[in-house]
Amino acid sequence: MVIPTIVQTSTVVPPYPLDQEEVKRSLCEVLALPENKLRPVLALFDNALVDRRYSVLPLSLLRSRRSLTETTLVYREHAVALGREVARKCLEEANVPPEAIDLVITVSCTGIMIPSLDAHLANDLGLRADVKRLPITELGCVAGAAALCRAHDFLVGHPEAHVLVVSVELPTLSFQQEDVSVPQLVSTALFGDGAAAAIIRARTREPQPNDRASILATRSHLFPDSLEALGFDLRDDGFHVLLAKDLPERLQRDLAGIVNEVLVAADLDRADLTSFVLHPGGRRILSALEKALAIDRAHVQPSWDVLRDTGNVSSAAVLFVLDRWLRDQRPPAQSYGLLGAFGPGLSAELCLLQWN
């Protein structure tokens, strides 16, 4: 039996920290709103439970107006640099040579570049000329989990292969100082830049010392009649956020049934799940997921920690959470966990994990 297995995860953040209090002060200057309208805006930041995020640009430059062309040039430069850094870190920590990679999956939804990020990384990292490439560009926050699911699918058919997943997101470049809509302000309070990588291979025998977690099963789900719930609107000045107010309630209502279907197929019960690697989409999202799955805070604490320390890093965020579990928490060997992320569509991607 072929079991795709995560052997390494790595994360990096760009050099400019964005302290939440500093961002609030800067926003007051930029928005120039009257006091009665400014108070609820600042409350959004206080309620976000984000202490610090990171950006590829200092706060003073984030406030500058840029055309879509200028933003795209900034995105390309820093996406390639961060992707290269996190990929090299992951390969070195896993002791896997670049030429061993058979498929590279790159993930990003916060910018556009052709040739895609994977082509740049193939040259920079020294991947083989016949490496297979899969860029995932329009799945939003769900894409980090989707990349793991697609790596699982590939390895089931190619059990001797190695897959490198690289997610790079620069959502701070989407700041729109003239857009004071609630979705845009929520985005400004939550999102941060960063990159994450993972190496996955298959095993057909007992776990090896460097195996971290096995992916036993995957599940994709597209929620019906939910296209307007989440996404981006691309305009002349860049991305503008689309976010339905009832998004947490939709997830809370439907998620338990989807998870139960995954467990039934694996002949497991809800009680068998003792850890949850959940996308830190925000305070309301995480609280809704806890209620939907009837889980205690301890079972999902790394998600809250990532939200506090780096904000929502879009598709990379769930990989940041996975890295926290693997480096800091290390659940008991042979115990089961669930990895899940959610994004535009409205969609969900789930991985049933067994820790090694």
Secondary structure as UniProt FT lines:
FT   STRAND          3..12
FT   STRAND          16..19
FT   HELIX           20..31
FT   HELIX           35..47
FT   TURN            48..49
FT   STRAND          52..55
FT   HELIX           59..62
FT   HELIX           68..94
FT   HELIX           98..100
FT   STRAND          103..107
FT   HELIX           117..125
FT   TURN            129..130
FT   STRAND          132..136
FT   HELIX           140..142
FT   HELIX           143..157
FT   TURN            159..160
FT   STRAND          162..169
FT   HELIX           171..174
FT   TURN            177..178
FT   HELIX           182..190
FT   STRAND          194..203
FT   TURN            209..210
FT   STRAND          213..222
FT   TURN            224..225
FT   TURN            227..228
FT   STRAND          230..235
FT   TURN            236..237
FT   STRAND          238..243
FT   TURN            245..246
FT   HELIX           247..265
FT   TURN            266..267
FT   HELIX           270..272
FT   STRAND          273..278
FT   HELIX           283..293
FT   HELIX           297..299
FT   HELIX           301..310
FT   HELIX           314..316
FT   HELIX           317..324
FT   HELIX           325..329
FT   TURN            333..334
FT   STRAND          336..343
FT   TURN            344..346
FT   STRAND          347..355
//
